[in-house]
Amino acid sequence: MPVASSLMAMELETDQLAWAEQQRQQNRRQTMVVCRKSDAAVAKGQQRQNASPPSPKPPPAGGLSAEAFLVLACVAVSLIVLPLVLPPLSPPPPLLLLVPVCLLLLLAALATFVPSDVRSMPSSNL
């Protein structure tokens, strides 16, 4: 009897070992599938990062692009047609006419009297 019980114990032990080995192999397969999927996702992400967005076409070297020409044509037509269509406006008040003149004088004074030499400026302005 002791031999039969020891044989049964050995058989049970080998069955348990075989079952444990099967479980390990299944876990390995599952992790390999997950790793392959994540590697594929990472590779796709890297391809997306490496792929630069399409750059716009450079303008033609000879002059204006078609869009720029169309915009300029629309501005020219509006400058010709709008004064003919709109009613004439009354002249602005005389003081309002002084605003652009004052701005011009202010800019001229700043350009004349403010030093443009960087070495003479205090370091806090840099």
C-alpha positions in Angstrom: 0.0 0.0 0.0 2.7 2.5 0.8 4.0 2.1 -2.8 0.6 2.8 -4.3 0.1 5.8 -2.1 3.6 7.2 -3.0 2.9 6.6 -6.7 -0.4 8.4 -6.4 1.3 11.2 -4.6 4.0 11.5 -7.3 1.3 11.4 -10.0 -0.6 14.1 -8.3 2.5 16.1 -7.9 3.4 15.8 -11.6 -0.1 16.8 -12.5 0.1 19.9 -10.4 3.5 20.7 -11.9 2.2 20.2 -15.4 -0.8 22.4 -14.6 1.4 25.1 -13.1 3.6 25.0 -16.2 0.6 25.4 -18.5 -0.6 28.4 -16.5 2.9 30.0 -16.7 2.9 29.4 -20.5 -0.5 31.0 -20.9 0.6 34.0 -18.8 3.6 34.4 -21.0 1.5 34.2 -24.1 -0.8 36.8 -22.8 2.0 39.1 -21.7 3.6 38.7 -25.1 0.4 39.6 -26.9 0.0 42.6 -24.7 3.6 43.6 -25.2 3.3 43.2 -29.0 0.1 45.3 -29.0 1.7 48.0 -26.9 4.9 47.9 -29.0 2.7 48.3 -32.1 0.9 51.3 -30.5 4.2 52.9 -29.5 5.6 52.4 -33.0 2.5 54.0 -34.5 2.8 56.9 -32.0 6.5 57.4 -33.0 5.5 57.3 -36.7 2.9 60.0 -36.0 5.4 62.1 -34.1 8.1 61.7 -36.7 5.7 62.5 -39.5 5.7 66.3 -39.8 2.6 68.1 -40.8 2.4 69.1 -44.4 4.1 72.4 -44.9 2.3 75.1 -46.9 3.5 75.7 -50.5 6.1 78.4 -50.7 4.9 81.5 -52.7 6.0 81.5 -56.3 9.4 83.2 -56.8 8.1 85.3 -59.7 5.7 87.5 -57.7 2.2 87.3 -56.1 0.3 84.1 -55.4 -3.2 83.8 -56.7 -4.7 84.5 -53.3 -2.7 87.6 -52.8 -3.6 88.9 -56.3 -7.3 88.2 -55.5 -7.2 90.1 -52.3 -5.5 93.1 -53.9 -8.0 93.1 -56.7 -10.9 93.1 -54.2 -9.4 96.0 -52.3 -8.9 98.0 -55.5 -12.5 97.4 -56.7 -13.9 98.4 -53.3 -11.8 101.6 -53.3 -13.2 102.5 -56.7 -16.9 101.4 -56.1 -17.6 102.4 -52.5 -17.0 106.2 -52.9 -19.5 106.1 -55.8 -22.1 104.2 -53.9 -21.9 105.7 -50.4 -23.3 109.2 -49.8 -20.8 112.0 -49.2 -19.8 112.6 -45.6 -19.6 115.9 -43.9 -16.0 117.1 -43.1 -14.7 116.2 -39.6 -14.3 118.9 -36.9 -11.0 120.9 -37.2 -9.7 119.7 -33.9 -10.0 116.1 -35.0 -7.8 116.9 -38.0 -5.0 117.8 -35.6 -4.8 114.3 -34.1 -2.6 112.8 -36.9 -0.5 115.9 -37.0 0.2 115.7 -33.3 1.0 112.0 -33.6 3.5 112.8 -36.3 5.1 115.6 -34.2 5.4 113.2 -31.2 7.0 110.5 -33.2 9.5 113.0 -34.7 10.4 114.3 -31.2 10.9 110.8 -29.9 13.1 109.9 -32.8 15.2 113.0 -32.4 15.6 113.3 -28.6 15.6 109.7 -27.4 19.1 108.1 -27.6 19.3 105.1 -29.8 22.8 104.1 -28.6 22.5 100.9 -26.6 25.7 101.6 -24.6 24.3 104.8 -23.2 21.0 103.2 -22.0 20.8 102.0 -18.4 21.0 98.3 -17.9 17.6 98.0 -16.4 16.0 98.6 -19.8 17.8 95.8 -21.5 
